[in-house]
Amino acid sequence: MSYRRSELGLTQQYVADLAGITRRLLAGWEAGGSNPGFDQLNRVLDVLGLEITIVKRTPDENSIR
């Protein structure tokens, strides 16, 4: 998130305000000190023009021995 935010030239405060969270909370996520809830993360990613993609992997049967 911090890379994309910097790439867009946005401050933590600006992103936090638009996402409805505190700057301190966003800073903690960017520093790896805490993990966001899904709804909060989705709001921040929306501000940054990003989205969550979930990929389900299945084991390659040739690699299981």
Secondary structure, 3 states (H helix, E strand, C coil): CHHHHHHCCCCHHHHHHHHCCCHHHHHHHHHCCCCCCHHHHHHHHHHCCCCCCCCCCCCCCCCCC
